Amino acid sequence: MNNLKPLLKVCNLNVYYKDIRVLTQVNLTVCAGQIVSIVGPNGSGKTTVMKAIAGILRPIQGVISYQHEPIQKLPVHEVVRRGLVYVPEGMNVFPLMSVQENLEVGAYTARKKKNNLLSFVFEIFPMLADKRRDMAGTLSGGQKRMLTIARGLMSNPRLFLLDDPFLGLAPKDVNRLCNTLKLIRRHGITLFLAGQHVRRILRVATKAFLIEQGKITLVGTGEQLLGHPHFREILLGVVAESKIEVV
């Protein structure tokens, strides 16, 4: 993974809810072609980081640069139009619309490419191609999660933010989704993941961040974080020898 080009740079990001600062001087970089993960205890700021990057939380302090241009003041639809797409935790399908209609809704910023994007999504998710005419409400929980991710892909992302993509999935669906994420990456889409399934998220990560109380405290590969004593103590309840330094 040498000579990677920065796709996203977050510099000195601070976010406030009313008078309470929930993110403090967050700095992170996502390079093209990576699968980057951010993990941490409940309430540590993972979702806040993603919402700030996606343009959902405003105002903020700091600079968010995407493809070398500041985006922290852009509205959400302009962020999406530039290829930065966020799929939030627990996003629902439209149950009374067909699978294909759900997907077509996702192409609202990429209408001219809708047919090509449908072909791409059906290649990634052949199950959705088989069920394209079925009502989305009839899908299983795992299939609905695949549909929400596929709907995000219909926005033609270059950088794809997924918040807790494994939430509520059965083990077989988690394994299937892990393989799907690697396939999406091979198609040239950079992934930025957050969530509670830390082992799963870190094992697919080429770069990872630990966030605690709104601050980034560890940076390394996914395997390095899994082996770090501080990480293992606060999230896994065990201690191991250190291989990386605390930020």
C-alpha positions in Angstrom: 0.0 0.0 0.0 2.8 2.4 -0.8 2.4 5.8 -2.5 -1.2 6.1 -1.6 -2.8 9.4 -2.4 -4.8 11.2 0.3 -8.5 11.2 -0.6 -9.8 12.7 2.6 -8.0 14.8 5.2 -9.6 15.8 8.5 -7.5 18.5 10.3 -8.2 19.7 13.9 -11.9 18.8 13.8 -14.0 20.0 16.7 -17.7 19.4 17.0 -20.1 20.8 19.6 -23.6 19.8 20.7 -24.8 23.1 22.1 -22.0 24.1 24.5 -20.6 20.6 24.9 -17.5 19.6 22.8 -18.0 16.1 21.6 -14.9 15.9 19.2 -11.6 17.4 20.1 -8.8 18.1 17.6 -9.6 15.0 15.5 -7.0 14.4 12.7 -7.2 11.6 10.2 -6.4 10.7 6.7 -8.0 8.3 4.3 -6.1 7.3 1.2 -7.5 6.0 -2.1 -7.8 2.3 -2.1 -7.8 1.8 1.6 -10.4 0.2 3.9 -10.2 2.5 7.0 -12.0 1.8 10.3 -12.8 3.9 13.3 -13.7 2.1 16.5 -14.3 3.0 20.1 -16.6 2.6 23.1 -20.2 3.6 22.9 -20.6 7.3 22.8 -16.9 7.9 21.9 -17.7 9.9 18.8 -17.5 7.5 15.8 -20.8 8.5 14.3 -20.2 12.2 15.0 -17.0 11.9 12.9 -18.8 10.4 10.0 -21.7 12.9 10.2 -19.3 15.8 10.2 -17.4 14.5 7.2 -20.7 13.8 5.3 -21.9 17.4 6.0 -24.8 16.4 8.3 -23.4 18.1 11.4 -22.8 21.8 11.1 -21.3 24.1 12.2 -17.9 22.6 13.1 -14.4 23.8 13.6 -11.5 22.6 11.6 -10.9 21.6 7.9 -12.3 18.6 6.0 -10.6 18.3 2.6 -11.9 15.8 0.1 -9.9 15.4 -3.2 -7.8 18.4 -2.0 -10.8 20.7 -1.7 -12.4 21.9 1.6 -15.9 20.6 1.9 -16.8 21.5 5.5 -19.2 24.3 4.4 -20.9 22.4 1.6 -24.5 21.1 1.8 -25.0 17.4 2.0 -26.2 17.0 -1.6 -23.0 18.7 -2.9 -20.8 16.4 -0.8 -22.7 13.4 -2.3 -22.4 14.8 -5.8 -18.6 14.9 -5.3 -18.5 11.2 -4.6 -18.5 11.1 -0.8 -21.5 9.0 0.3 -22.6 8.1 3.9 -24.9 5.2 4.8 -25.9 5.8 8.5 -26.5 3.1 11.1 -29.8 1.4 10.9 -30.9 3.0 7.5 -34.2 1.5 6.4 -35.5 0.4 3.1 -38.7 1.7 1.5 -40.8 -1.5 2.2 -43.7 -0.8 -0.2 -41.3 -0.2 -3.1 -39.6 -2.9 -5.1 -35.9 -3.6 -4.7 -35.1 -1.9 -8.0 -37.2 1.1 -7.1 -35.3 1.4 -3.8 -32.0 1.3 -5.8 -33.2 3.9 -8.3 -34.0 6.3 -5.4 -30.3 6.1 -4.5 -29.3 7.4 -8.0 -30.8 10.9 -7.4 -27.4 12.6 -7.8 -26.3 10.3 -10.6 -29.3 9.9 -12.8 -27.4 9.9 -16.1 -25.4 6.9 -14.9 -28.4 5.0 -13.4 -28.4 2.1 -15.8 -24.7 1.5 -15.5 -24.9 1.8 -11.7 -27.7 -0.7 -11.6 -25.6 -3.2 -13.6 -22.7 -2.6 -11.2 -24.8 -3.1 -8.1 -26.4 -6.3 -9.5 -22.9 -7.6 -10.2 -21.9 -6.9 -6.6 -25.2 -8.1 -5.1 -26.6 -10.9 -7.4 -29.2 -11.7 -4.8 -30.7 -8.2 -5.4 -30.8 -8.9 -9.1 -32.8 -12.0 -8.5 -35.2 -10.1 -6.3 -35.4 -6.8 -8.2 -39.1 -7.0 -8.6 -39.9 -8.1 -5.0 -41.2 -5.6 -2.5 -38.3 -4.5 -0.2 -40.4 -5.2 2.9 -40.4 -8.9 2.1 -36.5 -9.2 2.3 -34.7 -10.7 5.3 -32.8 -8.5 7.7 -29.5 -9.4 6.0 -30.9 -8.7 2.6 -32.3 -5.4 3.7 -28.8 -4.4 4.9 -27.4 -5.3 1.5 -30.1 -3.2 -0.2 -29.3 -0.1 1.9 -25.6 -0.5 1.1 -26.4 -1.0 -2.6 -28.6 2.0 -2.6 -25.7 4.0 -1.3 -23.6 2.7 -4.2 -26.2 4.0 -6.6 -24.9 7.5 -5.7 -21.7 6.6 -7.4 -19.3 7.0 -4.5 -15.6 7.3 -4.6 -15.4 7.3 -0.8 -18.0 5.2 0.9 -18.8 5.8 4.6 -20.6 3.0 6.4 -21.7 3.4 10.0 -22.1 0.0 11.8 -22.7 -2.0 8.7 -22.8 -5.3 10.6 -25.5 -4.2 13.2 -28.0 -6.9 13.8 -26.7 -9.3 11.2 -26.5 -13.1 11.6 -23.0 -14.5 11.5 -23.4 -15.9 8.0 -24.6 -12.4 6.8 -21.6 -10.8 8.5 -19.2 -13.1 6.6 -21.0 -12.4 3.4 -20.8 -8.7 3.9 -17.1 -8.8 4.8 -16.5 -10.5 1.4 -18.7 -7.9 -0.3 -16.8 -5.0 1.2 -13.5 -6.4 -0.1 -15.2 -6.8 -3.6 -16.4 -3.2 -3.5 -12.8 -2.1 -2.7 -11.5 -4.0 -5.7 -13.8 -2.0 -7.9 -11.9 1.2 -6.9 -14.2 2.5 -4.1 -12.4 3.5 -0.9 -14.2 2.4 2.3 -14.4 4.1 5.7 -16.2 2.0 8.4 -17.3 2.6 11.9 -19.1 0.3 14.4 -19.3 -2.0 17.4 -18.2 -5.2 15.7 -14.6 -4.2 16.3 -12.9 -7.5 15.4 -14.8 -7.8 12.1 -14.2 -4.1 11.2 -10.5 -4.2 12.1 -9.8 -7.5 10.4 -10.8 -6.0 7.0 -9.1 -2.6 7.7 -5.8 -1.6 6.1 -5.7 1.4 8.5 -7.6 2.0 11.8 -8.3 4.6 14.4 -9.3 4.3 18.0 -11.5 7.1 19.3 -12.2 7.7 23.0 -14.2 10.6 24.5 -14.0 12.5 21.2 -10.2 12.1 20.8 -8.2 9.8 18.5 -5.9 7.8 20.8 -4.4 5.1 18.6 -3.6 4.8 14.9 -2.3 1.7 13.1 -3.3 -1.2 11.0 -6.3 -3.1 12.1 -4.2 -6.0 13.3 -2.0 -3.6 15.3 -4.9 -2.1 17.1 -6.2 -5.6 17.9 -2.9 -6.4 19.5 -2.4 -3.2 21.4 -2.8 -3.5 25.3 -4.7 -0.3 25.7 -7.2 -1.2 23.0 -7.6 -4.7 24.3 -8.2 -3.6 27.8 -10.9 -1.0 27.0 -12.7 -2.9 24.3 -11.9 -6.6 24.7 -11.1 -6.8 28.4 -7.6 -8.3 28.0 -4.0 -7.1 28.0 -1.2 -7.8 25.5 2.2 -6.4 24.6 2.4 -3.1 22.8 3.4 -2.8 19.1 2.3 0.8 18.5 2.3 4.0 20.5 -0.6 5.8 22.0 -1.3 9.1 20.2 
